């Protein structure tokens, strides 16, 4: 059962929610650092201004990759909110990210090249945990389809606490938050300039930014799945999780790629796999 | 039905013809005509394969088994001769051991009643036959162009192209024999022929390295061959009448009798499919000319190994032995993928990726539920097409830029646009949604969750799958970097190469669109006839994947719109004065040019370390399965 109306709602509303989220994020970050911070709507002004800038490129093919990145992020997010197969959603997201990485590679620029390599390391760091999260949801609800997971009356979080913690860890990578903002960062200063996005400018950069908003809304939707049995708890959980991410962002310094990869995999193994193993064992003892 | 014997014999006839023809023009004609006929004949099989269950075709020729035995002895003598010539005593020992066991088996079988051996075809044989007949013969066509250039570039290698093409076609012949044979001693005969062909092809260039690697391949495959004869001997003991020597009866005879031969044959399959600890031979086989690698990796040799294991999956499923064989496959998948990250030689990356995917197929077949067998067959199909395309692309690039190192492929999209796009599609076919390999991995994850102890395999797939993303993407990134200093060198590529490359590229894309049909007409009937149950992807998902594929095919047209981009600037160089061809003033007043190199993460994913770990782990598992099986046998 694919619910098209939710997909359309996502496509229309997600940029607004995502932009607003970015604005709140910046405001809170500023307050944590003792600054006043920009207005909440600042991200929209920024993107609007980017669209008015003159486009310059290193190679025209960058356009193709960035547009594909945006299109596939939107498509896979829409598939998620329409209730599609969770694994297919994850694979489609990987496809979208590969386009971003290829866009960075295509310019043959030193900074975006290193950014691309680091982005790939980030992908292999977080992907196993996300797949394990989907597998965990399947083990509890017996379905990979998001709409079935959504309508399940089981409190997933109680079955999957370890998987949830592991997911929060990789969420930090996905949201491009410090200490795992290796490939590109929201903060102004980074040792590799702007990493993957170094060579994107003007309207092209605006597309990357909008894709990132879409992606963040998808990730929050993923958190919601753990709490879907009770919408109120779900929304509170999303807010708490996001606040936690902002706090982490402002308290840790950037990690190395090796630390990122190792810690993400160890957490996926310790939290995710052990949780699933226990669930697997218990499902033989008590019917889930 | 004449087609089955025709497909077994016709490539052999072409092979002998090629041995006699020395003029290049004639060779071209014979190879192309032969490839065309083999391709058409394999397509014709689509019409004669029964819709349910296998179709048997008795062979009306009495002394064929005796002839095969004679041929096996001649081959053994030939190998002993080569072993003495190159002072490879281990190989001699293995050949003699295998021949002695075989003679013993013949003496047992001669006393028993004789059954009439059949050729047979079912959907699984048909799939393999299509792969051999279409992809295999395309590779032979490609080899025409490749070998001409190869001999020009390597004047030190003696021009033995007649032998080369003889072996290539003979290889196809023995593969057809292998997938059409129901009678295990026949399967073994063709099995040994593929070992022989690969041995001779790997050693083609005659350098010390090639000879050593050829003997490495020979030794490992002979080890598997000995296990195979062991299975024959065991069966000759338990069923003196010889009924169980047919695969079709054996797999339905229950775990009790079939398990021991199944494990022995699976071991032979593991050596042939180059899983750890036997992966070294396939990596070593990279010294051979590229069409040989393409043939070994996609349509022959290693596919024979996984073919036989998938055949015996119904016996292995649900047993401890099957699970351990699955684990050997699973660990091979994980570790070989990880090693591929640290490799910069394109052919070695392809080799490790092949080993990894074969491991995954064996993992599916070892655990062996019907859903996993479905996924395994899908993997075999997709892998064959995409991998042959990639090898042929690398071979083409190698001849134009003089290197098969990925680091030297920077900006291939500028230097060889067409080949680069084909390579891009091939790589996408190996790991990206919605292309084939990913569909099969996805199906495998879903199937493993429900299998016993499946969680281990799900974890292996989750980690191994993301590792593959890394090494493929960085390779893709290299070829699509638009390097400002590159000159276009995409000329003087022979027509034969273009034919093979374009057809394989088209097939890589087409197969993704056609896979629901392939699944419902070929794979599902086979799985249904063996297991009584079958599986498929849900209709919703198929629809979404097709939509994704169309979206992917539309996206490149956006380049037409963006092509008119006027404001092209050089990349950001941290404010240093830089020329348009990326020379900049470095420290100490030295002018340098920008060079960008991929990450290989040697410290984490180094070949030596992981290879040792994989060998130890998988060797231990093989010992374990050996002990368990010995327990069953005694």
Interface residues (C-beta under 8 A of the other chain):
Chain A: X2 X54 X55 X56 X57 X58 X59 X60 X61 X63 X64 X67 X68 X71 X72 X75 X79 X84 X85 X87 X88 X91 X92 X94 X95 X98 X101 X102 X104 X105 X106 X107 X108 X109 X110 X111 X112 X113 X116 X117 X120 X121 X123 X124 X127 X128 X131 X132 X135 X138 X139 X144 X193 X198 X199 X258 X261 X265 X268 X269 X273 X276 X277 X280
Chain B: X410 X411 X413 X432 X433 X434 X438 X442 X445 X446 X449 X455 X458 X459 X461 X462 X463 X465 X466 X467 X469 X470 X473 X474 X476 X477 X478 X480 X481 X482 X483 X484 X538 X540 X541 X544 X545 X548 X551 X552 X555 X556 X558 X559 X562 X563 X565 X567 X568 X569 X570 X571 X572 X573 X574 X582 X594 X596 X598 X599 X603 X604
